[in-house]
Structures are given as structure tokens and as C-alpha cells.
Amino acid sequence: MYLYDRFLQLNYLCDLDDTNKANIMPIKNNFLVIGGYVISLFFALAISSCKKDCLDPTNPECSNYDACLTATRTSADFGFFNKGYLSSNGESVEIFLPTRDTVFIPEGGSYFMYYRPNSSEMDYYEWQIGLDPRTFNDSIHRTIFQNVAGDIDVTLKVEQELPNTDCFPDDTGVDQVTRTIHFIPYTASTIEEELKYRPIYGEYLGANEDAPLDTFRIQIIRRDWAGVGPYVEGLFKEFIVWRLTGNSHYIYFIEERTEYNAEGSIELLPDNKTIVIDYLIKHHDGSVIPKKWVGEKI
């Protein structure tokens, strides 16, 4: 025989105001006691009403959440990189610089090439470089090329122990990609001759996207008449960008100044004429302003 009893109990519900914030509201609600168990009619309603009213399919708290949008497919896609270092807040920062698959290398010189997978979530990595019979199992691999010319194939094989077949029914948990590096040796006895193989350097005319009519020139200088460089002049009115690292098509910079800090990348597009500068202006009050400057070589 079950004993039925009703009593008043103070409970809480959530309510969403106009700013989409959850407010806790005390209410009085009837509870039903059945065989020693307390069952609240409003318990489920309290849980559901606390859920955010949002429409972001990548947010697990939203009603239209789609887990497959953030799921990871087994993929061996990778890119070629150089690596540089810059100082930020007194510490050395490692910068990976994207490079193209055609590399101009000084005659008799050496070249450091890094290979980095697009996904760091695979369970197994296996690199094979050129005709080297060895394989390497680090997720990011480095090769030092010396006195090299011609094409070298780089192959990455990856595996996932538990591929997500709910989102990717054809995912076998194994993938393999091969890319080819084209090495072209060159000789240069002057700065002018060297610049032929470093096309990012030069003068550009363009504007920030938030002020397209306000065009101005910037210069990316390898060495000036006094032998000083590299540096970027004209992007900021207050200072020249000296603290940078880069290669023939890509530059990264971090400037920490009394006026404000600035950090960003400069990329020369495949047409070898257009550059895109994605950068942040970081004011000392904590505010951050994203910027994009697009220009063409003149």
C-alpha cells in the first residue's frame, strides 16, 4: 500500500530575459510523494527552461546542435612550413610559416623544411621522405635539405582507432596523402638578384577593408641602401615593423610599442602581385581591433 501525501516545497525555475541570460526565480510548487519518492511536475520544465535559446549548430547547449559539424574525419592532409621565432612579453614564440611547394634554394645551401598535418587528433602518423627507406612517426616532422635539386615526394599516412562512422560512413580510419616539393637552386651576387626569388619584397598600394577609399602605400624591404632590413614601412603611422620573421611568400610580425601592440601575418597570394595583411591592433586598455589590408604590387 502506498501512502499519498501532498505538501508545499520551495523550488526554483529558470527564466530567460531579453538579454538571453538565465534568471533564477523562486516558485512554490506542489510535489507528490509516492512510496517515499518525490516527483516534481516541474522538474523537467526547470531543466529545459534553463537551456540557452540559441541557434548555433556548433554549440552543444543549443537546440539545433549538430555534432558532425565539429567531428574529425580521418585525414592525412598536411602543409609545408618554415619555422621562425619572435619575442612576445619577454618570451620566445615559435612561428610556423606556410611555404609553397616550389622552393628556391641558394646553390650549395641548406633548407629546413617542416611538415605539419592539418589535424593533430590522429592516433598514428607515419612520414616517408623521398627515397629514404626510413619512416618517421612524429606528428610534426623536419628535414634538412642540402645541395638538393629537383622533385622530392613527401607521404603522410595516418590512422584513427575509432573513426566517426556516424558522421562519416565511408571513413575507414586510414588515410594517406603524397605531396611533392620542387627544389630549384639559384645563385645571386646582389640584393637585386636575390629579390627575384623572394617576391614578397617590394612596394604595394592598397587599403584596409574597413576604409577602402583610404589607400596608401607600404614597403616590404629586404635590405635598404644602407644594408638595413628586413622591415615593413607604411602599415602603421606611428612606427616601422622591425620584429618579423618570414620566407619568400609569408611574413609574421609582433610589435610591442608604447602606442599599442600589433601582431599579424603578411601573405603574398599565388599571383605574386597581391598581398593580404591580417593583423590585430591591441590597445593597452585590453581592447583589440582586427584589421585586414589588401594591396597590389606597384
Buried (B, 14 or more C-beta within 10 A) or exposed (E): EEEEEEEEEEBEBBEBEEEEEBEEEEEEBEBEBEEEEEEBEBBEEBEEBBEBEEEBBEBEEBEEBBEEEEEBBBBBEBBBBBBBEBEBEEEEBEBBBBBBEEBBBEEEEEBEBBBBBEBEEBEEBBBBBBEEEEEBEEBBBEBEBEEBEEEBEBBBBBBBEEBBEEBBEEBEBEBEBEBEBEBEBEEBEEBEEBBEBBBBBBBBEBBBEEEEEEEBEBBBBBBEEEEEBBBBBBBBEEBEBEBBBBBBBBBBBBBBEEEBBBBBBBBBEEEEBBBBBBBEBBEEEEEEEEBEBBBEBE
